[in-house]
């Protein structure tokens, strides 16, 4: 995320006109970085929130770039963007979403929004687990009276509860979004038949 709070999207695309189109679509809402090769992508991936990764590129393929991103432990979501229809090989790949080319602007924006929501949800869950561990450690070491008298412990309990509520809301929203998208896909497929 940038200093002004805008998420960073890295567009990895070897076709300049396609990369420029994506950038034009995204620039109002996101800081967009562009990479024309896999090597360039790996040099720019740190600090990104979402990577739109072309699967078929000369040099390092999108599959290889994805493997390296995951091997480095970079905390970002990756959407594979490809003209290649998905096949069974995708089962073992570590991407978060798959977009078939050519995407529509709305589809690309929706994918990015969904990936950012997932990241926020995961961040809440990690923070909640960290705080729960601190709570358990203090409960192991302190008496109930000491815990009740501690403002810091009471603040910890309040933060855990607040995060739990936020995580529940985010989980409900993700479930609603997933159900909505599935219904929308079914309706679209029915119209195409």
MOGINOR-V667229 format. One record per residue. N is the residue number from 0. SS is DSSP state (h for helix, s for strand, l for the rest). NEAR is the number of other C-alpha atoms within 8 Angstrom. D_FIRST is the distance of its C-alpha to the first C-alpha in whole Angstrom. Layout:
BEGIN
[[N	SS	NEAR	D_FIRST] [N	SS	NEAR	D_FIRST]]
END
This chain:
BEGIN
[[0	l	10	0] [1	l	8	4] [2	l	5	7] [3	l	5	8] [4	l	6	6] [5	l	10	6] [6	l	12	4] [7	s	14	5] [8	s	13	9] [9	s	16	12] [10	s	14	15] [11	s	15	18] [12	l	14	21] [13	l	11	24] [14	l	7	26] [15	h	8	25] [16	h	6	26] [17	h	8	24] [18	h	13	20] [19	h	8	21] [20	h	8	22] [21	h	10	19] [22	h	11	17] [23	h	8	19] [24	h	8	18] [25	h	11	15] [26	l	9	14] [27	l	6	15] [28	l	7	12] [29	l	10	9] [30	s	11	8] [31	s	11	11] [32	s	9	12] [33	s	11	16] [34	s	13	18] [35	l	11	22] [36	l	13	23] [37	h	14	22] [38	h	8	22] [39	h	9	20] [40	h	14	17] [41	h	11	17] [42	h	7	17] [43	h	11	13] [44	l	11	12] [45	l	7	11] [46	l	7	7] [47	l	13	7] [48	l	13	7] [49	s	15	10] [50	s	14	13] [51	s	12	16] [52	s	13	18] [53	s	12	22] [54	l	10	24] [55	l	7	27] [56	l	12	27] [57	l	7	29] [58	l	6	29] [59	l	11	26] [60	l	11	26] [61	h	13	23] [62	h	9	25] [63	h	8	25] [64	h	13	21] [65	h	12	20] [66	h	10	23] [67	h	9	21] [68	h	11	17] [69	h	9	19] [70	h	7	21] [71	h	6	19] [72	l	6	17] [73	l	9	14] [74	l	5	12] [75	l	9	11] [76	s	12	13] [77	s	12	15] [78	s	14	17] [79	s	14	20] [80	s	12	22] [81	s	13	25] [82	l	7	29] [83	l	6	30] [84	l	6	31] [85	l	6	30] [86	l	5	33] [87	h	5	33] [88	h	7	32] [89	h	7	28] [90	h	5	29] [91	h	5	28] [92	l	8	25] [93	l	7	22] [94	l	10	20] [95	l	9	18] [96	s	9	20] [97	s	9	22] [98	s	10	23] [99	s	10	26] [100	l	8	26] [101	l	6	27] [102	l	8	24] [103	l	6	24] [104	h	8	22] [105	h	6	22] [106	h	8	22] [107	h	10	19] [108	h	9	17] [109	h	8	18] [110	h	10	17] [111	h	9	13] [112	h	8	14] [113	h	8	16] [114	h	12	14] [115	h	11	11] [116	h	10	13] [117	h	9	15] [118	h	10	12] [119	h	8	12] [120	h	11	16] [121	h	8	16] [122	h	8	14] [123	h	11	16] [124	h	9	19] [125	h	8	18] [126	h	9	18] [127	h	11	21] [128	h	8	23] [129	h	8	22] [130	h	10	23] [131	h	9	26] [132	h	8	27] [133	h	8	27] [134	h	11	30] [135	h	8	32] [136	h	8	32] [137	h	9	33] [138	h	10	36] [139	h	6	37] [140	h	6	38] [141	l	8	39] [142	l	7	41] [143	h	7	41] [144	h	6	42] [145	h	8	40] [146	h	12	37] [147	h	9	38] [148	h	6	38] [149	l	8	35] [150	h	7	32] [151	h	6	30] [152	h	10	31] [153	h	10	31] [154	h	8	27] [155	h	10	26] [156	h	9	28] [157	h	8	27] [158	h	8	23] [159	h	11	24] [160	h	8	26] [161	h	8	23] [162	h	11	21] [163	h	9	24] [164	h	8	24] [165	h	9	20] [166	h	11	20] [167	h	8	24] [168	h	8	22] [169	h	10	20] [170	h	9	22] [171	h	8	25] [172	h	8	22] [173	h	10	21] [174	h	8	25] [175	h	8	26] [176	h	8	23] [177	h	8	25] [178	h	8	28] [179	h	8	28] [180	h	8	26] [181	h	8	29] [182	h	8	32] [183	h	8	30] [184	h	8	31] [185	h	8	34] [186	h	8	35] [187	h	8	34] [188	h	8	36] [189	h	7	39] [190	h	6	39] [191	h	5	39] [192	l	4	42]]
END
